């Protein structure tokens, strides 16, 4: 049986919010089976915000969740780490309006979770099986989910920039590949857009320590790119975090073409718009699952997980 999981020990993470620029803190707390991933503005009312597309309150350059006026920005990097490591249950107490951006990737979250340890719980993990193709479009941009025997992502980016005119990457989910190939990819932006972002009230906490800033000739960060195609890898990271807002893992194929948080959110809304589009399943019998043509993804064995 594939069991639900949580973290073994509480984790405290301090930092700055990418968009708010404020000092923020997040406490990751172990939770019982069937709790799910639940956020809470611990500094403002302590009202719980469970994962759901209905709780998305903003998709402008990040995914933000909220309820009754309380909101938490930039949840996608942490949620991507949860998806990549197979964490089904946790309470995230947030002090401030945003999750800490850290280095702009999911790697620090992965490292902290593995250092704390992963604990198996006594109930079967749940999955959402994509049964029919679903799509969200805006102009030539789109995000799509199709039936597939395994969780796969394909992403294409295309910007008016000589280095980023076309990048494409496919990723078939595997926990170790996520840790090595996807989680270190940092958020990125263009030097020419910095002033406009600041005027829009965004990126107040951004800097070379947490954003790959791309000038006409390439990154202005002294260390350059971590991967030659780091931007498209980060788009895969973001998409995994956005998909996690469903509150469960997906068995299906995601395709993104120049898409972002807005289209990802609309895709989830479209997926849930009809019960014919999906089926909720429990991983109670892996052999039965495999006989029906799809595979349960592989995650870290919590008894042997090593630090990232």
Secondary structure, 3 states (H helix, E strand, C coil): CCEEEEECCCEEEEEEECCCCCEEEEEEEECCCCCCEEEEECCCCCCEEECCHHHEEECCCCCEEEECCEEEECCHHHHHHHHHHCCCEEEEEEECCECECCCCCCHHHHHHHHHHCEEEEEEECEEEEECCCEEEEECCEEEEEECCCCCEEEEEECCCCCCCCCEEEEEECCHHHHHHHHCCCCCEEEHHHHHHHHHCCCCCCCCCCCCEEEECCEECCCCCCCCCCHHHHHHHHHHHHHHHHHCCEEECEEEEECCCHHHHHHHHHHHHCCHHHEEEEECCCHHHHHHCCCCCCCCCCCCCCCCC
